[in-house]
């Protein structure tokens, strides 16, 4: 339980609260649920009719040799069977339909909520955990809705109906049978408490298993490169063993409880034989009543057994719903104070005013950062690894909220601008480019279906990506797997430039976009950068002279603090830290990018 992926086992919601919240998702389909319950009621009534017709046949027709009446009852029995089949078919189809619709709605809501969460949420929660929420846990809820929650009505209808009919047939025999019920209730309670704990822990182990699997498959190249296969396999076996233990614990409880129901059922039938048989010998009860009673008892314990199985489904679903609602109840760390407004336009003026930021609210990465950029100016940020360069970019795009100070665009606080309005006017090109599965054209337009093929090609030509795309077998329709596997890192970078330009941003951010490419590809990328930055405010994190020499202003960071800031030419004249960085690169000497 102490492993990094293991979830907190503490109860966070009461069961009735979870039930109430799950039922909310049935509200849009209330009329269909009502129809399904009506059909279930019909099925229960038809199930009750069989034993009663048996009693009528024995006492009213077979006993008096009335063959004509026997034909009528046989025909009625056949009609009941056909009607029960029709009702069951309609009810089953309807419940599956409702379950699929609810699952679609809930999965869409969870997916949308995840996309509203900030980066800090994903820093603390593994991706495998999120996949479990969207896929596995929602699927378990669907199983509860289709095979558990609503079908409980059928079992309850059946139990109530059977008990009422037994009272009607012979109340004294019914009271004798009731002596078994306290034992049944005690066994059910003991099973319920233990099975719930095992099922909840099982769902937690499923999450842990998915998280570890996702991590290992995503990093399979590192696993194999460092010969971690056996070690990781042992770790996986350990996690898998924990889940196996909980599965076996659930199986053990089922193996004890299910036969106990059969035991109680046999005990109740035995009491009917003992007490009812004695009364039949004394002519105090009819044979048909005794036979019907035994049939009703057998039918009575069937829904009890079904309720136990449905309880497993419901308890598993409660564990899943607990985690789903925990996710949905997690507030956005960066809530919008203003609604989106498509008319909001950013010119490109950027001001950092005494900005402080820490990922964990204690260790500040950015310390009292202040600088200004005018519309259309370019800024190059340099500094050693860990100096806060990428963190500054994250704050600019409002992936995280700063703790102190303010960031302003055109004089307006970043918190007074809707995140959507801000990010649609800021384009970010990162060192590690992520391309989606699909063709190249779709990766450039990113859902903007109004962008035609000619416009896409024009943009690609502007950033020097058209030539290599045209050399591919299917050109812009070339399919890419997730991450852009199959093309080089430089080619992925050029596609990311085209994607950035396609959004027509007012502010462009390049986060070490040329650090991992060869000189020939860099020359292509540099021409792309020149086109991207033309007429736009741009912030570039870079170390290479080819990029630094085109920036209007330079910002030198060290351990989250500003060492130097100003126009590039002025900093070169001052012969300070930036000057030493340039001299080191020109002479081919190693440098820590702070001039030391």
C-alpha positions as CSV (number, residue, x, y, z in Angstrom):
1,X,0.0,0.0,0.0
2,X,3.0,2.3,0.3
3,X,3.9,2.2,-3.4
4,X,3.8,5.5,-5.3
5,X,0.8,4.5,-7.4
6,X,-1.3,3.1,-4.5
7,X,-4.4,5.0,-3.8
8,X,-5.8,6.2,-0.5
9,X,-8.1,3.6,1.0
10,X,-9.9,6.1,3.3
11,X,-13.7,6.4,2.8
12,X,-14.4,9.7,1.2
13,X,-18.2,9.4,0.5
14,X,-21.1,7.7,2.2
15,X,-22.9,5.0,0.1
16,X,-26.2,6.8,0.0
17,X,-24.4,10.0,-1.3
18,X,-22.8,7.9,-4.0
19,X,-26.2,6.3,-4.9
20,X,-27.8,9.7,-5.1
21,X,-25.1,11.1,-7.4
22,X,-25.2,8.1,-9.7
23,X,-29.0,8.5,-10.0
24,X,-28.6,12.1,-11.1
25,X,-27.1,10.7,-14.4
26,X,-30.3,8.7,-14.9
27,X,-32.5,11.8,-14.7
28,X,-32.3,12.7,-18.4
29,X,-33.7,9.2,-19.1
30,X,-36.3,9.1,-16.3
31,X,-39.1,8.1,-18.7
32,X,-37.2,5.2,-20.0
33,X,-36.2,4.1,-16.4
34,X,-39.9,4.3,-15.4
35,X,-40.8,2.1,-18.4
36,X,-38.0,-0.4,-17.5
37,X,-39.4,-0.6,-13.9
38,X,-42.9,-1.1,-15.2
39,X,-41.6,-4.0,-17.4
40,X,-39.7,-5.4,-14.4
41,X,-42.9,-5.3,-12.4
42,X,-44.6,-7.2,-15.2
43,X,-41.9,-9.8,-15.3
44,X,-42.2,-10.3,-11.5
45,X,-45.9,-10.7,-11.7
46,X,-45.6,-13.3,-14.5
47,X,-43.0,-15.2,-12.4
48,X,-45.5,-15.3,-9.5
49,X,-48.2,-16.7,-11.7
50,X,-46.5,-20.0,-12.5
51,X,-46.6,-21.6,-9.0
52,X,-50.1,-20.3,-8.4
53,X,-51.3,-21.9,-11.6
54,X,-49.7,-25.1,-10.5
55,X,-51.7,-25.0,-7.3
56,X,-54.9,-24.3,-9.2
57,X,-54.2,-27.2,-11.6
58,X,-53.6,-29.7,-8.8
59,X,-56.4,-28.7,-6.4
60,X,-59.1,-27.6,-8.9
61,X,-58.6,-29.7,-12.0
62,X,-56.2,-32.7,-11.6
63,X,-57.8,-33.7,-8.3
64,X,-61.3,-33.7,-9.8
65,X,-60.2,-35.0,-13.3
66,X,-61.4,-31.9,-15.1
67,X,-59.4,-32.3,-18.4
68,X,-61.2,-29.5,-20.2
69,X,-60.3,-27.0,-17.5
70,X,-56.8,-28.4,-17.5
71,X,-56.4,-27.4,-21.2
72,X,-57.5,-23.8,-20.4
73,X,-55.0,-23.5,-17.5
74,X,-52.2,-25.0,-19.7
75,X,-53.0,-22.4,-22.4
76,X,-52.9,-19.7,-19.8
77,X,-49.6,-20.9,-18.5
78,X,-48.2,-20.8,-22.1
79,X,-49.4,-17.3,-22.5
80,X,-47.7,-16.2,-19.3
81,X,-44.4,-17.7,-20.5
82,X,-44.6,-15.8,-23.8
83,X,-45.6,-12.6,-22.2
84,X,-42.7,-13.0,-19.7
85,X,-40.3,-13.5,-22.6
86,X,-41.5,-10.4,-24.4
87,X,-41.3,-8.3,-21.2
88,X,-37.8,-9.5,-20.3
89,X,-36.5,-8.9,-23.8
90,X,-37.8,-5.3,-23.9
91,X,-36.6,-4.6,-20.3
92,X,-33.1,-6.0,-21.0
93,X,-32.7,-4.0,-24.2
94,X,-34.0,-0.9,-22.6
95,X,-31.7,-1.1,-19.6
96,X,-28.6,-1.7,-21.9
97,X,-29.6,1.3,-23.9
98,X,-29.9,3.5,-20.8
99,X,-26.6,2.2,-19.4
100,X,-24.8,3.0,-22.7
101,X,-26.2,6.5,-22.8
102,X,-25.3,7.2,-19.1
103,X,-21.8,5.8,-19.7
104,X,-21.4,8.0,-22.7
105,X,-22.5,11.1,-20.8
106,X,-20.3,10.3,-17.7
107,X,-17.2,9.4,-19.7
108,X,-17.6,12.7,-21.7
109,X,-17.9,14.7,-18.5
110,X,-14.8,13.1,-17.0
111,X,-12.8,13.6,-20.2
112,X,-13.9,17.3,-20.4
113,X,-13.1,17.8,-16.7
114,X,-9.6,16.3,-17.1
115,X,-8.9,18.8,-19.9
116,X,-9.8,21.7,-17.6
117,X,-7.3,20.6,-14.9
118,X,-4.0,22.4,-14.7
119,X,-0.5,20.9,-15.1
120,X,-0.1,20.7,-11.3
121,X,-2.9,18.1,-11.2
122,X,-1.1,15.8,-13.7
123,X,2.2,16.4,-11.9
124,X,0.7,14.6,-8.9
125,X,-1.5,11.9,-10.7
126,X,-0.2,9.3,-13.1
127,X,-1.7,9.0,-16.5
128,X,-2.7,5.3,-15.9
129,X,-4.9,6.5,-13.1
130,X,-6.7,8.8,-15.3
131,X,-7.2,6.1,-18.0
132,X,-8.7,3.9,-15.3
133,X,-11.2,6.6,-14.4
134,X,-12.3,7.3,-17.9
135,X,-12.4,3.6,-19.2
136,X,-12.6,1.0,-16.4
137,X,-14.4,2.8,-13.7
138,X,-17.1,4.2,-16.0
139,X,-17.6,0.8,-17.5
140,X,-18.2,-0.7,-14.0
141,X,-20.8,2.0,-13.4
142,X,-22.5,1.0,-16.6
143,X,-22.6,-2.6,-15.4
144,X,-24.2,-1.5,-12.2
145,X,-26.9,0.4,-14.0
146,X,-27.7,-2.4,-16.4
147,X,-27.2,-5.4,-14.2
148,X,-27.4,-4.1,-10.7
149,X,-29.3,-1.0,-9.6
150,X,-32.5,-1.2,-11.6
151,X,-32.7,-5.0,-11.6
152,X,-32.8,-4.8,-7.8
153,X,-36.4,-3.6,-8.3
154,X,-37.2,-6.9,-10.0
155,X,-35.8,-8.9,-7.1
156,X,-37.6,-6.7,-4.5
157,X,-40.8,-7.0,-6.4
158,X,-40.4,-10.7,-6.6
159,X,-39.6,-11.1,-2.9
160,X,-42.5,-8.9,-1.8
161,X,-44.9,-10.7,-4.2
162,X,-43.8,-14.2,-3.1
163,X,-44.1,-13.3,0.6
164,X,-47.6,-11.8,0.0
165,X,-48.8,-14.9,-2.0
166,X,-47.4,-17.2,0.7
167,X,-49.2,-15.3,3.4
168,X,-52.4,-15.6,1.3
169,X,-52.0,-19.3,0.8
170,X,-51.2,-20.2,4.4
171,X,-50.0,-17.6,7.0
172,X,-49.0,-20.2,9.6
173,X,-46.7,-22.0,7.2
174,X,-45.3,-18.6,6.2
175,X,-44.4,-17.8,9.8
176,X,-42.6,-21.1,10.2
177,X,-40.5,-20.3,7.1
178,X,-39.7,-16.8,8.5
179,X,-37.6,-18.4,11.3
180,X,-34.9,-18.9,8.7
181,X,-34.7,-15.2,7.8
182,X,-32.7,-13.9,10.8
183,X,-29.9,-16.3,9.9
184,X,-30.1,-15.2,6.3
185,X,-29.9,-11.5,7.4
186,X,-26.9,-12.1,9.6
187,X,-25.0,-14.0,6.9
188,X,-25.8,-11.2,4.4
189,X,-24.5,-8.5,6.7
190,X,-21.3,-10.3,7.5
191,X,-20.8,-10.9,3.7
192,X,-21.6,-7.3,2.9
193,X,-19.0,-5.7,5.2
194,X,-16.1,-8.0,4.1
195,X,-16.9,-8.1,0.4
196,X,-17.1,-4.3,0.2
197,X,-13.6,-3.9,1.7
198,X,-12.2,-6.5,-0.7
199,X,-13.9,-5.0,-3.8
200,X,-12.8,-1.4,-2.9
201,X,-9.2,-2.5,-2.5
202,X,-9.5,-4.5,-5.8
203,X,-10.4,-1.3,-7.7
204,X,-7.5,0.5,-6.2
205,X,-5.1,-2.3,-7.3
206,X,-6.6,-2.0,-10.8
207,X,-5.6,1.7,-10.9
208,X,-2.1,0.9,-9.6
209,X,-1.7,-1.9,-12.2
210,X,-2.8,0.4,-15.1
211,X,-0.5,3.2,-13.9
212,X,2.5,1.0,-13.7
213,X,1.8,-0.7,-17.0
214,X,1.3,2.7,-18.8
215,X,4.6,4.0,-17.3
216,X,6.5,0.9,-18.5
217,X,5.1,0.9,-22.0
218,X,5.6,4.6,-22.4
219,X,9.2,4.2,-21.3
220,X,9.9,0.9,-23.0
221,X,13.1,2.2,-24.7
222,X,14.6,3.2,-21.4
223,X,13.5,0.0,-19.8
224,X,15.3,-2.1,-22.4
225,X,18.3,0.2,-22.7
226,X,19.1,-0.1,-19.0
227,X,18.1,-3.8,-18.8
228,X,15.2,-3.2,-16.4
229,X,13.0,-5.9,-17.8
230,X,13.5,-8.4,-15.0
231,X,13.4,-5.8,-12.2
232,X,10.2,-4.2,-13.6
233,X,8.7,-7.6,-14.2
234,X,9.2,-8.4,-10.5
235,X,7.6,-5.1,-9.5
236,X,4.7,-5.8,-11.8
237,X,4.3,-9.3,-10.3
238,X,4.2,-7.7,-6.8
239,X,1.4,-5.3,-7.8
240,X,-0.4,-8.1,-9.7
241,X,-0.1,-10.4,-6.6
242,X,-1.8,-7.8,-4.4
243,X,-4.7,-7.7,-6.8
244,X,-4.8,-11.5,-6.9
245,X,-5.0,-11.6,-3.1
246,X,-8.0,-9.3,-3.1
247,X,-9.6,-11.2,-5.9
248,X,-9.2,-14.5,-4.0
249,X,-10.6,-12.8,-0.9
250,X,-13.7,-11.9,-2.8
251,X,-13.9,-15.4,-4.2
252,X,-13.6,-16.8,-0.7
253,X,-16.4,-14.7,0.6
254,X,-18.6,-15.7,-2.4
255,X,-17.7,-19.3,-1.8
256,X,-19.0,-19.1,1.7
257,X,-22.0,-16.9,1.2
258,X,-23.6,-18.6,-1.9
259,X,-23.7,-22.1,-0.5
260,X,-25.1,-20.6,2.8
261,X,-28.1,-19.3,0.8
262,X,-28.6,-22.8,-0.6
263,X,-28.4,-24.1,3.0
264,X,-31.0,-21.7,4.2
265,X,-33.2,-22.5,1.2
266,X,-33.0,-26.2,1.9
267,X,-33.6,-25.6,5.6
268,X,-36.8,-23.6,4.7
269,X,-38.0,-26.3,2.3
270,X,-37.3,-28.9,5.0
271,X,-39.4,-27.0,7.5
272,X,-42.2,-26.9,4.9
273,X,-42.0,-30.6,4.5
274,X,-42.0,-31.1,8.3
275,X,-44.7,-28.7,9.3
276,X,-46.8,-28.6,6.0
277,X,-46.5,-32.3,5.4
278,X,-47.9,-33.0,8.9
279,X,-50.8,-30.7,8.3
280,X,-51.4,-32.3,4.9
281,X,-51.6,-35.7,6.6
282,X,-54.2,-34.3,9.0
283,X,-56.1,-32.8,6.0
284,X,-55.5,-29.2,7.2
285,X,-53.8,-28.1,4.0
286,X,-54.3,-28.9,0.3
287,X,-51.6,-30.7,-1.7
288,X,-51.6,-27.9,-4.3
289,X,-50.9,-25.3,-1.7
290,X,-48.0,-27.4,-0.4
291,X,-46.5,-27.9,-3.9
292,X,-47.0,-24.1,-4.7
293,X,-45.3,-23.2,-1.3
294,X,-42.2,-25.3,-2.2
295,X,-42.0,-23.7,-5.6
296,X,-42.4,-20.2,-4.2
297,X,-39.7,-20.9,-1.6
298,X,-37.3,-21.9,-4.4
299,X,-38.2,-18.8,-6.3
300,X,-37.8,-16.7,-3.1
301,X,-34.2,-17.6,-2.6
302,X,-33.3,-17.1,-6.3
303,X,-33.6,-13.2,-6.0
304,X,-31.8,-13.4,-2.6
305,X,-28.9,-15.1,-4.5
306,X,-29.2,-12.6,-7.3
307,X,-29.2,-9.7,-4.8
308,X,-25.9,-11.1,-3.5
309,X,-24.4,-11.1,-7.0
310,X,-25.8,-7.6,-7.6
311,X,-24.3,-6.5,-4.3
312,X,-20.9,-7.4,-5.7
313,X,-21.6,-5.4,-8.8
314,X,-22.9,-2.4,-6.8
315,X,-20.0,-2.5,-4.3
316,X,-17.5,-2.6,-7.2
317,X,-19.4,0.3,-8.8
318,X,-19.5,2.2,-5.5
319,X,-15.7,1.9,-5.3
320,X,-15.4,3.1,-8.9
321,X,-17.9,5.9,-8.5
322,X,-16.1,7.1,-5.4
323,X,-13.0,7.6,-7.5
324,X,-14.9,9.2,-10.4
325,X,-16.7,11.7,-8.2
326,X,-13.4,12.4,-6.3
327,X,-12.0,13.4,-9.7
328,X,-15.0,15.4,-10.7
329,X,-15.0,17.1,-7.3
330,X,-11.4,18.2,-7.6
331,X,-11.7,21.9,-8.4
332,X,-9.7,23.5,-11.2
333,X,-6.5,24.9,-9.7
334,X,-6.7,27.7,-12.2
335,X,-10.4,28.8,-12.4
336,X,-11.4,31.5,-14.8
337,X,-12.8,34.7,-13.3
338,X,-14.2,35.9,-16.6
339,X,-16.1,34.0,-19.3
340,X,-14.5,33.4,-22.8
341,X,-14.9,36.3,-25.2
342,X,-14.0,35.7,-28.9
343,X,-13.6,39.5,-29.4
344,X,-10.7,39.7,-26.9
345,X,-7.5,40.6,-28.9
346,X,-4.0,40.7,-27.4
347,X,-1.6,43.1,-29.1
348,X,1.5,41.6,-27.6
349,X,2.7,43.8,-24.8
350,X,4.0,41.6,-21.9
351,X,4.9,42.7,-18.4
352,X,6.2,40.6,-15.6
353,X,5.8,42.5,-12.3
354,X,7.8,41.1,-9.4
355,X,6.7,37.5,-10.2
356,X,7.3,34.7,-7.6
357,X,6.4,31.1,-8.4
358,X,6.9,27.7,-6.7
359,X,5.5,24.3,-7.7
360,X,5.1,23.2,-4.2
361,X,4.3,26.6,-2.6
362,X,7.6,26.5,-0.7
363,X,10.7,26.3,-2.9
364,X,10.4,29.3,-5.3
365,X,11.7,28.7,-8.8
366,X,11.0,32.2,-10.0
367,X,12.1,35.0,-7.6
368,X,11.0,38.6,-8.1
369,X,11.1,38.5,-11.9
370,X,10.3,41.8,-13.6
371,X,10.7,42.7,-17.3
372,X,8.7,44.2,-20.1
373,X,8.3,43.6,-23.8
374,X,6.6,45.9,-26.3
375,X,4.4,44.7,-29.1
376,X,6.5,42.8,-31.8
377,X,9.7,42.6,-29.7
378,X,11.6,39.4,-29.3
379,X,13.2,38.2,-26.0
380,X,15.8,35.5,-25.7
381,X,16.1,33.8,-22.3
382,X,19.3,32.1,-21.3
383,X,20.4,30.3,-18.2
384,X,21.7,27.0,-16.9
385,X,19.5,24.0,-16.4
386,X,17.1,24.6,-13.5
387,X,17.4,28.3,-13.7
388,X,13.6,28.7,-14.3
389,X,13.4,29.3,-18.1
390,X,10.7,26.8,-18.8
391,X,8.9,27.7,-15.6
392,X,8.7,31.3,-16.8
393,X,7.0,30.0,-20.0
394,X,4.6,27.9,-18.0
395,X,3.6,31.0,-16.0
396,X,3.2,33.1,-19.1
397,X,0.8,30.5,-20.7
398,X,-0.9,30.2,-17.3
399,X,-0.4,26.5,-17.0
400,X,0.3,27.3,-13.4
401,X,-0.8,30.3,-11.2
402,X,1.9,32.4,-9.7
403,X,2.0,33.0,-5.9
404,X,3.1,36.6,-5.9
405,X,3.2,39.5,-8.4
406,X,1.4,39.8,-11.7
407,X,1.7,39.1,-15.4
408,X,0.1,41.6,-17.7
409,X,-0.8,41.5,-21.3
410,X,-1.5,45.0,-22.8
411,X,-1.7,46.3,-19.3
412,X,-4.4,43.7,-18.3
413,X,-3.8,41.1,-15.5
414,X,-3.5,37.5,-16.7
415,X,-6.2,36.6,-14.1
416,X,-8.6,38.9,-15.8
417,X,-8.2,37.2,-19.2
418,X,-10.0,33.9,-19.8
419,X,-7.6,31.0,-20.3
420,X,-9.1,30.1,-23.6
421,X,-8.8,33.7,-24.9
422,X,-5.2,33.8,-23.8
423,X,-4.0,30.5,-25.1
424,X,-5.6,30.9,-28.5
425,X,-3.4,33.9,-29.0
426,X,-0.2,32.4,-27.6
427,X,1.6,29.6,-29.6
428,X,4.1,27.4,-27.8
429,X,6.7,25.3,-29.6
430,X,8.5,23.0,-27.3
431,X,11.7,21.0,-27.5
432,X,9.9,17.7,-27.3
433,X,7.2,18.0,-29.9
434,X,4.0,16.0,-29.5
435,X,2.1,15.0,-32.6
436,X,-1.3,13.4,-32.6
437,X,-2.2,10.2,-34.4
438,X,-3.6,11.2,-37.8
439,X,-2.3,12.8,-40.9
440,X,0.1,15.7,-41.1
441,X,-2.6,18.2,-42.4
442,X,-4.7,17.5,-39.3
443,X,-1.7,18.0,-37.0
444,X,-1.1,21.4,-38.6
445,X,-4.8,22.6,-38.5
446,X,-5.5,21.0,-35.1
447,X,-9.3,20.8,-35.6
448,X,-9.7,24.1,-37.6
449,X,-11.7,22.6,-40.5
450,X,-12.0,26.1,-42.1
451,X,-8.4,25.9,-43.0
452,X,-8.1,24.6,-46.6
453,X,-5.3,22.7,-48.2
454,X,-3.8,25.7,-50.0
455,X,-3.6,27.6,-46.8
456,X,-1.9,24.7,-45.0
457,X,0.7,24.4,-47.8
458,X,1.3,28.1,-47.8
459,X,2.0,28.0,-44.1
460,X,4.3,25.0,-44.5
461,X,6.3,26.8,-47.2
462,X,6.7,29.8,-44.9
463,X,8.4,27.7,-42.2
464,X,10.4,25.5,-44.6
465,X,8.4,22.3,-43.9
466,X,6.7,22.0,-47.3
467,X,9.7,20.3,-49.0
468,X,10.1,17.4,-46.7
469,X,6.3,16.9,-46.4
470,X,6.1,16.8,-50.2
471,X,8.7,14.1,-50.3
472,X,6.6,11.7,-48.2
473,X,4.6,9.0,-50.0
474,X,1.2,10.6,-49.1
475,X,2.4,14.1,-48.6
476,X,0.0,16.0,-46.3
477,X,-2.2,12.9,-46.0
478,X,0.7,10.9,-44.6
479,X,-0.5,9.1,-41.5
480,X,1.5,9.5,-38.3
481,X,1.3,7.3,-35.2
482,X,1.1,8.9,-31.7
483,X,4.0,11.1,-31.1
484,X,5.0,11.3,-34.7
485,X,7.0,8.1,-34.8
486,X,8.4,7.5,-38.3
487,X,9.8,11.0,-39.0
488,X,12.9,12.7,-37.5
489,X,12.9,15.1,-34.6
490,X,13.8,17.9,-36.9
491,X,10.8,17.1,-39.2
492,X,8.5,17.0,-36.2
493,X,9.9,20.4,-35.1
494,X,9.1,21.9,-38.6
495,X,5.6,20.5,-38.4
496,X,5.2,22.1,-35.0
497,X,6.3,25.5,-36.5
498,X,3.6,25.1,-39.1
499,X,1.1,24.3,-36.4
500,X,2.1,27.4,-34.4
501,X,1.9,29.7,-37.5
502,X,-1.5,28.2,-38.4
503,X,-3.0,29.5,-35.1
504,X,-1.9,33.0,-36.1
505,X,-0.7,33.9,-32.6
506,X,0.1,37.3,-31.3
507,X,2.7,35.9,-28.9
508,X,5.1,33.2,-29.8
509,X,7.0,31.1,-27.3
510,X,9.9,28.8,-28.4
511,X,11.2,26.5,-25.7
512,X,14.6,25.3,-26.9
513,X,13.2,24.4,-30.3
514,X,16.6,23.9,-31.9
515,X,18.6,22.2,-29.1
516,X,18.3,18.7,-30.4
517,X,18.7,19.0,-34.2
518,X,21.6,18.8,-36.6
519,X,23.2,22.0,-38.2
520,X,21.5,21.3,-41.6
521,X,18.1,21.0,-40.0
522,X,18.8,24.0,-37.8
523,X,19.3,26.2,-40.8
524,X,15.8,25.2,-42.0
525,X,14.4,25.8,-38.6
526,X,16.1,29.2,-38.3
527,X,14.3,30.3,-41.5
528,X,11.1,29.0,-40.0
529,X,11.7,30.9,-36.8
530,X,12.3,34.2,-38.7
531,X,8.9,33.8,-40.4
532,X,7.2,32.8,-37.1
533,X,8.6,35.8,-35.2
534,X,7.9,38.4,-37.9
535,X,5.5,41.0,-36.5
536,X,4.8,39.0,-33.3
537,X,6.0,39.3,-29.7
538,X,8.3,36.3,-29.2
539,X,10.0,34.7,-26.3
540,X,12.7,32.3,-27.1
541,X,14.6,29.9,-24.8
542,X,17.8,29.1,-26.6
543,X,21.5,28.7,-26.1
544,X,22.8,28.8,-29.7
545,X,24.3,32.0,-31.1
546,X,22.2,31.7,-34.3
547,X,19.1,32.2,-32.2
548,X,20.4,34.7,-29.6
549,X,21.8,37.1,-32.2
550,X,18.3,37.7,-33.7
551,X,16.6,38.7,-30.4
552,X,15.9,42.3,-29.5
553,X,16.3,41.8,-25.8
554,X,18.1,39.3,-23.6
555,X,17.1,37.9,-20.2
556,X,19.8,36.0,-18.2
557,X,18.5,33.8,-15.4
558,X,20.3,32.0,-12.6
559,X,18.5,30.0,-9.9
560,X,15.3,31.8,-10.6
561,X,16.7,35.3,-10.4
562,X,17.5,37.9,-13.1
563,X,21.2,38.4,-13.6
564,X,20.9,40.6,-16.7
565,X,18.1,42.1,-18.8
566,X,18.2,44.6,-21.6
567,X,18.6,45.1,-25.4
568,X,21.1,42.7,-26.9
569,X,23.5,45.3,-28.2
570,X,23.7,47.1,-24.8
571,X,24.4,43.8,-23.0
572,X,27.2,43.1,-25.4
573,X,28.7,46.6,-24.9
574,X,28.6,46.1,-21.1
575,X,30.6,42.9,-21.4
576,X,28.8,41.2,-18.6
577,X,27.3,37.7,-18.3
578,X,25.7,37.6,-21.7
579,X,28.9,38.8,-23.4
580,X,30.8,36.0,-21.7
581,X,28.3,33.5,-22.9
582,X,28.7,34.7,-26.5
583,X,32.5,34.7,-26.2
584,X,32.4,31.1,-24.9
585,X,30.3,29.9,-27.8
586,X,32.4,31.7,-30.4
587,X,35.6,30.2,-28.9
588,X,34.0,26.8,-28.5
589,X,34.5,26.7,-24.7
590,X,32.2,25.0,-22.3
591,X,29.8,27.3,-20.4
592,X,27.0,27.0,-17.9
593,X,25.1,29.7,-19.7
594,X,25.5,32.2,-16.9
595,X,29.0,33.2,-18.0
596,X,30.8,31.4,-15.2
